[in-house]
Amino acid sequence: MAQQKEKLELTDLEKADCLTGKMIGGIALKAPGWGSGKRRRFVFDDRDCYYHTMSRVAGGEMLFGDVEKEAFRKLMRRMERFSGVEVLTYAVMGNHFHLLLRVPERTKFLRKFENGTKEEREARLFDHLKLLYSRAYLLQLEAELAVMTEKGMDELYEKTIQGYLDRLCSLTHFMKELKERFSRWFNKRHGRRGTLWQDRYRSVLVEDGEALRTMAAYIDLNPVRAGLVDDPKDYRWCGYSEALGGSKRARRALCVIMGMTVASWEGLVREAYRRLLFEEGIEAGEEVKKQEKRQGRKHRRRGIKRKKALAELREGKVLSTADLLQCRVRYFSDGLVLGRRDFVEKVFREKREWFGAKRKMGARGLPVKGKGLFSLSSLKVNALE
């Protein structure tokens, strides 16, 4: 019996990967609008949207070790499969995380749950719920729905079903639930209570194309800027490293970022994304690397240092993408929208009521050579740090 009990004991990482169990007292659904905050969210259900999201630990403490980072990644991937929100790349750091997400057009994603009879629709939903919930949870839910049907409680039945559908293709629900689930796991592992996160997540709406590729590189280079590694491929908890490690999901996501097919990963995408990370012409050629090795020097990529980059910005100069990515760029986390001028202006017009009457234009240019990138926020203080 002792041996059997020992086999059933789960590690903390295995617990993070467990399906959601049943709740004593019935299935609990949050009330509509629960947890909504004042931070502006540029959310559009009628189109595919890309977002950079991030959140930081309360107090900025370095709470996440290897086990915590791996648990976060497991929970992130499970929520990704359930919600339909695709993680294109990410970086899980010691006290915060960055995600680059694709949220599909909602109506297209939900069509598979809308066709057929009531029984067929319910069966398809239950097949989907298996991605996140345990068998015990689903049996309880099935029993409650059966009671509602038997007693003619159609309004409550539809409300219950809609409560699950509302969580699909939703940036808000994905981020809230990911943070809540990780908080519960973290607090249980460390025997603590209370809030883990500093505040609600930040989000920046990102245009597909140049802006999306630049944002992806910025996220994957987080461990490099933090001085943890010289190359993001050596940092386990970022999308680029996972792709190089053989993950088909991570590779497919990088292909989406680069606007290329999955079949071209080995031939084109892999090298194209690496050039993006280090900017064309930044890495030394093989002869230079060999020469530095003979001289006993460790090769590092060329390009001006962060200190010099900030000095040049103060002088009114613009930077290359490679130089920009050596800095912490607030436009990428606090800029609200990132893309070409016409993209930012379109979003500004669609949400015009959110801004004061004196503001005539939405786009604010970034100090980057040749990229034509614009933000919706004008960050005059510590825009680059």
N, C-alpha and C positions, 0 to 999 in steps of 0.2 A: 504493500500500500504506500509505503514511504517513497519507493522508486516511482510509482505511478504519479504521485503528487508532485514529485520533482520534475517529471516530464511535462506536466501541465503548466508549470510556472513559466510565464512569458517574460522575455527581456523587455526593457523599456522601449527599444526600437520596435519590437514585435507588437507591443501595446499601441504604439503610434499608428501601426498599419492595420489595426483591427477595424472591423465594420462596426457601425453604430448599433448598440444593443437596444432592446425595448425599454420603455420608460414606465415605471410603476405609476399607475393611475391614469394611463391613457396617453395617446399621442398628443404631444404639445405643439401647437403652432403659434408663431408670433403674430401679434396683431398687425394689420397693415400700417406701414409707416414706422414700425418699431425700430428704434436705433438710428433714425435719420438725424443728420446734423446740419450745421450751417455752411460747411465747406462746399463751394461750388463744384458740381460734377457735370461735365459736358458729356452727357449720356444720350445716345441716339439709338432707338430700337429698330429704326427702319433701314439700317445699313451696317456693314461690317466696320468695326472701330478698333483702333489700336491704342493701348494705354501703357504708360510707364507709371507703375505704382510703387510706393515705398512706405515703410513704417519703421519707427525706431522704438527701442526699449525705453521705458520710463527712467529718467535720470541718466540715460546714456551708458549705463553699466555694461561691461563686457560679460554678458551672462551665457553666451552660446559657445559651447565647446563642440567637439566633433560629433558627439552623440546628438546634441540638440540640433545641429545643422542638418544631420541626416534625417532626424525625425521630422523636421520642418519640410524637407524635400519629399518624404514619403506622404505626408499629409497634403502637400501641394499637388502632387501627382494624382492622388485619389480624388481630391476636389476637382481637379481638371477633368478627369474622366466623367465625373458625375455631372458637372455644371455645363459642359460644352464650351467653357472658356479655355482657350488654348494658351499655354505658357510658351512663348517664343524663345526667351532666354531669361536668366535670373542670376542673382548673386546673393547668397546668404552669408552675412558677415557676423562679427562677434556681438553686435548690438543693434543690428537693423537688417533689412532685406530690401532688394530691388526686384521687381518683376516686370517683364515686358509681355503684355497680354493682347490676345486677339479675341474680341467678343463678336461672335457671328450675328448676322441679322436675325432677330428673334423670331419673326413669323416663319421664316424658312425652317429654322431648327425645330420649331414646335409642330410642324405639319404632321409628323409621324404619330403624334399623340392625339390628333384631332379627327382622323378618318376611322370609319367602321362603327360597329355597334358599341354600346356602353361597355359591354364585357370585353370586347377586343381592345378598346382604348385603355381600359383598366389593366389588362394583361400586359400591354406594351409598357405602361408606366411602371408596373411592378418589375418587369425585366430590367428597366433602367435603374430603379431604386436599389437593385441588388449590388450595384457598383459601390454603394455607400453604406447600406444598412444590412444588419444581420438577419438571419432567417427568423429569429424570435421576434424581432421588431416588425418584420413584414407580416408575420402571422397575426400579430396583434392588430396591425393596421387593417389587414384584410378582414378580420373579425369585426372591427368597428365599422368598416364600410358596409359590411353585410347587414349589420343591425340598422344602419341608417337607411339602407335600401328597403329592408323589410318593413320598417315603420314609416316609410314614405317621407323621410327627412331629406328631401331632394336638395334643398338649399344648403344644408349643412354638408351633405355629400359633395356637392360641387365646390363649396368653399374649401373643404379639406383637400380635394384633388388640386384645385387651383393654387393652394398654398405651396405644393411641391413644384408645380409648373412655373410659378413665379420665380423660383430660385434658379431656373435654367437660363443660360445666356444673360446673366445679370452680373455686372461688375460689382455692384454694391453687395449682393448676397455672397458672391464668391469671396471677396476680401473679408467681409465681416465674419463669415463662417470659418474661413481658414485661420484667421487670427484667434477666434474664440476656441476652436478645437486645439490649436497649438498651446494656447494659454492653459487650458484644462490639463493637457498632457504635462506641460512644464511644471505647473504648480503641484501636481500629484507626484511627479518625480522628485521634486526638491522640497516637498513638504511645506509649501508656502501658500499664502492666500493673497487676494487682492489683484489689482490691475498690473498686467505685465507691460502693456504698451503705453507709450507716452500720450498718444492721441489717436484720432481716426486717421486712416491712411491718406496720403497725398496721391493725387493722380494728375497726369498730363496727357491730354489727347494728342496723339501723334499721327501725322500723315504718313501714308504708305510711300515707299520710295526712299529718297535720300535721307529724310528725317528719321524714318524707321531704322535704317541701317546705322546712322550716326548714334541714335539712342541705344541700339543693341551693343555697339562697340563701347559706349560709355559704361553700360552696365557690366559687361564682361571684364572691363579693365578696372573695376572697383578694387579687387585684391592687389592689383599692381600699384594703384595710387596709394593704397594703405600700406605699402611696403611689405606685404606678406609674401609675395612671389615676384619674380622678374617677368614671368610669362603666365598668362591666365590658364594655359593648358595644365599648369602644375597646381592649380587650386581646385580641389574636388567639388566644391559647391557652387559652381557657375555653369551656365548652359553650354558654353564653348568646351569646357573640359569634359562634360558629360557626353557631348557629341563625339569628341575624339576618343572617348572611352568605348564607343560602339553603340550607344543608345540610338535606336532608330527614331524614337520620338523626338529626341533633341536634334538629330540631324535633319529630320523633316522640318522642324521649326526654323532652323537656320536657312534652309532652302527657301522657306516662305519669306524670311527677312530679305534674302538676296534676290527674290523674284525669279528663282530658277526651279527646275524640276528636281525631284528627289533622285532621279536616275543620274543626275549630273553632280552628285555630291563628291565622288572621288575625282572626277576629271576637272571640275570647275569650282564648285561652291567652296570646298574645303580651302583651296588656295586663295580664292577671291575674298573670303571672309577674314582669313589671316592677314592678307594685305590691308584690309580695312582696319583691323585692329592696330596694326603698326604703321599704317599709311604707306603708300607706294614710295619707294626710295628711302624709307627710314632704316630698314634693316641692311646691314652691311653685306656685301657679297661674300662668297665662300673664301676668296683669297684674303680678304681683310680679316675674316674670322680666323683663318689659319695663321696669319701673321701675328695677330693679337695673342693667339694661343702659344706661339713660339716665344713671345715676349713675356709670357706669364701673366698676361692681363685677361680679365674676364670680360667677354664681349657684352656690351649693352647697346640697346638700340640708340641711334643718333636722334637728334632733335633737341630743341632748347629745353632747359629745365623749367620747372614750375615757377621758380622765383623770377627768372628772366621773363617768362611769359606774362606774369602779372605786371612786371615793370613796363613791358611794351604796351600792355593794355592801358596803363595809366598815361602813357605818352600818346594815346589815341591811335595806336596801330592795331591792325587786325591780325589774327592768328590763323595758322593752318589747322586742319582738323586734329592732326596728331598733337600739336602743341596745346590746343584747347582741351583735349581729353586727358592731359596731364593734371588738370585742375578739377576741383569740385565745382560743377557748373549748376548754379541755382536755377538757370533757365530750364534745365532738364528735370528738375524736381518741383519747382514753384511757378513755372511759366504758364501753367494752365493749358496751353495749346502750343504745339511745335510743328512747323511745316513751312511750305512756301507761302509767299505773301497772300495769294488768292485764297488758299486754304484757310489761313487764319482769319482773313477778312470775312469769308463765308460763315465761319463759326460765330464770329463777332456779330454779324447781322442776325443770325438765327437766335441768339441770346441777347439781343440788344437791350432788353428791359433790365438786364442785370447790371448795366453800367450807367454812369451819370450822363446827363444830357449834354455836358460840355465835351465829352469824348466823341471825336468825329471818326477816328480810325482805330482798328484793332491791332494791326501788325506792328511789332517792335523788332527791329533788326538785331541779329546776333553778330558779334565781332569775329566772323569766320570767313576766311578767304574763299571765294568762288562757290560757296555752297548755297547762298540765297536762302538761308534759314531765318525764320521769324518766330517770335513768341507773342503771346497775347498779353503778358504782363511786362511792365516796364520796371526792371529791377535795377535801381540806381545805387543801392548800397550792397557791397559784398556780393555782386552778381557772380564773380568767380573767386574762389577761395583756395 
